[in-house]
Amino acid sequence: MIRNYLKIAFRNLTRNKVFSGINLLGLSTGITVCLLIFLFIMNEFSVDNFHKNGKSIYRVMRGIANEGKEVAVSYVSGPYAPALLNDFKGQITQAVRVNPTDALVTIQNKSFHERKIIDVDPNFFTFFSFPLLKGNPATVLADPASVVLTESTARKYFGSIDNALGKIVEIDKNLPVKVTGIVQDVPTNSHLDFDLVLPLENYKDRSYMTAWINNGIYTYVQLAPTVSEEQIERNFSRFMDKHMGQIMKQAGFHFNLSLTPLKAVYFEESVFDGARHGDKKVVYIFLSIAVLILLVACINFMNLSTVRAVERSKEIGVRKVLGAIKGHLIWQFIGESLLLASLSCVISVGLLALVLPFYKQLLGYPLNLSVYALPIVLFLIGIIMVVGFLSGSYPAFVLAAFSPIQALKGKLRLGKGGTSLRQVLVIVQFSISILLMLGTAIGTQQMGYLKNKKLGYNKEQTLVIPIDNNDIYNFILNHKPELLAQSRVEAVSMMSGEPGGFFDGLMFDVEAHPSRWRARTEFADFDFVKTLGLKIIAGRDFSPQYPSDTTQAALINRTAAAKLGWTPDQAVGKWLKNTLRDNTNRTIIGVVEDFNFISLKEAIEPLVIAPNDDRRAALIRLSPGNITATVETIQKMYAKTRPAYPFEYRFLDQQFDQMYQADLRQQTILGVFAGLAIFIACLGLFGLASFSAQQRTKEIGVRKVLGASVGSVVSLLSRDFLKPVCIAILIASPIAWWVMNQWLQRFAYRIEIEWWLFALTGLLAMGIALLTVGYQSIKAALMNPVKSLRSE
């Protein structure tokens, strides 16, 4: 019997090539989209799951309350780990410190500026489960003069991992280390990322290793099996009072500690660090899109299978007369649905292999399919079962319920109930498609608004040069007059953070304010305002004419003045003091107009600008013209200093792409999926239009004989399909408005959703639908009425 069912299923598929092709293409496209999103979701939720002791590992977070909101950072200082092990003996079994950094790596005569280096404690490879290809995890970092390379880094330096072992590598031209181990390349589902691993012991005398107040190191702890994070966190207040009490009292604010489970680190929100992070909301959005697109594909199958019922009515009648029971017929049609779903899965695997390279580019990271082979197989089996039964059940029950007498007489017609259900399903299809189209349109408009928004500073023709080594620092410091002498160099400034970068948050004592006040800080030279083109709205800028400005002056922005209850003019002359940096009263000599120095997802915060030696970036503003030639001139000047480090730079206006890289990628992917959803919906509409034109062949012939024009016939046939699309627009528009309005709340600066965007998207959807059904309508309207009337 099963063999007979399979034969009939294959015959029906080959007999109705157009409908079978539409079904296969629609289902396989929907399943492919689901597979792509499934891979993304699997990768996101599998981050850090490969660590053997991952369930008992936590990252230590240091927090501070600011304006009623808890602000947490992932960086602490070196003394925390040994103190935690000592004070929580028996409860914390292990601790490991990780210092993300960069360095110049020299192999013989070749040098590489490596930005993915971590300095760690010797137990790093026994604490975490990064698999070593060469070396013993327990001893590989025991010697301070050792280094572990990733597999790809070893190949880059030495050609193979075997050649790398035992070789000498020089760090920053002053620390020779021997390659004692090779670790597998860090998987994409790890929040830590590195190319080289060095012993932290080499830097034990640095301030971030000795001073409690400093930041810079991740600290991870492993708890004993019987200990919970709540038990540890309850005693953190006492721990901080013991070790940081005097410092906190002096600074006037209170630090607290908390633990973040390792599996939750990746999805931590509002954490500024160098680790990889994801957005759980985005994962759920993509999951919803997968379900919606699969639903669109299933609706196609149900609609097209149901309308084919009339063509198979005589087959069903004969089977019933010959004794086929309803259950057998239902299973036959469900079996056909399962077969079609299976074929679609096979096609979707081929499509997945075809589009995966482009998908990896969109995501921005590789996907290792071998890791997900079993989940993919189980996922496809689940898809076959769900799609097969869900899509095939309604047509199966409709077909099996036909009256055999009517079926054999050829008088079988699908009733109004079936037509109404098909229209409802078309409405659902297009509602989903229009919802995705509107989401893409509003998201694209928002990102365009951010990109073109005036930020309050000059970002064009401005080089950003990271100061992460002495070669760059000394070049900018010592050759600034020579740089300014270049005809196309307008200004040069060194600072602690460029717009869009990191800005410290510090506490200040402020004149006439009883409580400590928190503000972002920028430590810069006297040319900061000029280089960025900021506007002084009260007071004056830093000036060499006032030597005391170096230690006794500060600028604030308009928001800082407002937060302190002053107008810009009132702020000038007041003093503020940071006890942790220099403990010196600085007089506010000027107020600058607000500028967006952090992400546009956040409102402008109070900012204090003060001269200080903290230099992490240099900005060189160029005049319009031959930018390339000017950059080459600067590079040649730098090369004359015979540096070890390469000259690396980027443009300040490229900062946008880096700040909103994840959002831009998500919008691109959403746009692709929205396009596929409308494509699948149109496939179903095309199939329904073909069936409708076929069923109304004689009606069209009669109308043409009675004088109906081609245009009126096309209008008649198209009208029935445009009604569901219009209803879908009315349903999808308010849903899209609500969903996207919630999404826009993530941004402090956002667009207003305009009515014309909905009208334009609705017209586009109607145009696509009209084009889809128009071909079949015109074809039917142009048919010779004589042939139409003769047709059976």
Helices and strands as residue ranges (DSSP letters): H 2-15, H 17-45, G 54-56, E 57-66, E 69-73, H 80-87, E 92-107, E 110-120, H 124-127, E 132-134, E 146-150, H 151-158, H 161-164, E 168-171, E 175-183, E 196-199, G 200-203, H 207-210, E 218-223, H 229-234, H 236-251, E 255-261, H 262-265, H 280-307, G 310-312, H 313-321, H 326-363, G 369-372, H 373-400, H 404-409, H 416-452, E 462-466, H 470-484, E 489-495, E 504-510, E 513-523, H 528-532, E 536-539, H 549-552, E 553-557, H 558-563, H 568-571, E 575-577, E 586-592, E 607-610, E 617-622, H 627-639, E 650-651, G 652-654, H 655-659, H 661-695, H 697-705, H 710-744, H 755-781, H 785-790
